[in-house]
Amino acid sequence: MLVDVIPIVDEVKNENLYKKTVIIVDILRTSSTIITALANGIEWIIPAETIGQVKTIKNIETSALLAGDRFSKKIQEFDLGNSPLEYTSLPLKNKKIILTTTNGTRAIQKAGKGEYIFIGGFLNGASCIQKALKLKRDIVILCVGNRNEFALEDGLAAGFLIDTLMKNSDQAYEINDFGKAVYGMYKYYEDKLTDILKTTETAKRLTQLGFGDDIHFSSQINYYSVCPKYDPSKNMIKPSSD
Ligand SMILES: O=C(O)[C@H](CS(=O)(=O)O)OP(=O)(O)O
């Protein structure tokens, strides 16, 4: 089993995804938000690249809530933003969401050529890797990054996922060079994860905007067991059942 970690979404090539299991990692904050929303009762999430696409989908899915951010700020006239903490305290059971974020939702749609596509992070690493290993396919861990730049928080989470895979795999595996690098980085910082995450470019920006609490929340290891799965044919994200 080959395990490839890709540094940023713009380096992903369709031919590298065919027949593979893809795990999309955008810790601050799209992955963390999607995991938390589904764990707290949201029925499904439709990702959209643009605000215009959100409004078009809303014309069809009239009961869905509009959610998302541009540069971390909630989009005006939307119901929800892109802070995972927003999804822990509202009556969301069986509600649906149309979501557009600055980086994460575009990455999800770009990963559409994968055979199986999961949304992973610190919050759900164990369940995500468990599902990926059961499929017995090559794995691509896609670090989304931030405005076309590598995001350290995504690399650390990719390293955490590799560590989890190493501890649970009964199959032989081969990690690519970048995967070995982020694994080593994770092992160095694993006991002081929130501290290092707070120093990242994304975290500094979020803190300045008043979203500092999202950083600690998103760094909680295996806080949820839900593993969101993206179905490109329906352009829909739901909890993985298999
Ligand atoms: O969730 C976020 O704050 C970021 C916005 S930015 O890229 O840091 O400006 O969006 P995401 O799509 O979750 O990376």
The ligand as an SDF file (V2000), in Angstrom:
LIG
                    3D

 14 13  0  0  0  0  0  0  0  0999 V2000
  -11.1870   28.6710    7.8370 O   0  0  0  0  0  0  0  0  0  0  0  0
  -10.4770   29.6160    7.5580 C   0  0  0  0  0  0  0  0  0  0  0  0
  -10.3520   30.6030    8.3060 O   0  0  0  0  0  0  0  0  0  0  0  0
   -9.7020   29.6320    6.2610 C   0  0  0  0  0  0  0  0  0  0  0  0
   -9.6050   31.0450    5.7580 C   0  0  0  0  0  0  0  0  0  0  0  0
   -8.0040   31.5630    5.3690 S   0  0  0  0  0  0  0  0  0  0  0  0
   -7.5430   30.7810    4.2140 O   0  0  0  0  0  0  0  0  0  0  0  0
   -7.1540   31.2710    6.5620 O   0  0  0  0  0  0  0  0  0  0  0  0
   -8.0690   32.9840    5.0730 O   0  0  0  0  0  0  0  0  0  0  0  0
  -10.3760   28.9060    5.2390 O   0  0  0  0  0  0  0  0  0  0  0  0
  -10.2250   27.3210    4.9520 P   0  0  0  0  0  0  0  0  0  0  0  0
  -10.9210   27.1070    3.6410 O   0  0  0  0  0  0  0  0  0  0  0  0
  -10.9100   26.6440    6.0720 O   0  0  0  0  0  0  0  0  0  0  0  0
   -8.7660   27.0280    4.8960 O   0  0  0  0  0  0  0  0  0  0  0  0
  1  2  2  0
  2  3  1  0
  2  4  1  0
  4  5  1  0
  4 10  1  0
  5  6  1  0
  6  7  2  0
  6  8  2  0
  6  9  1  0
 10 11  1  0
 11 12  2  0
 11 13  1  0
 11 14  1  0
M  END
$$$$
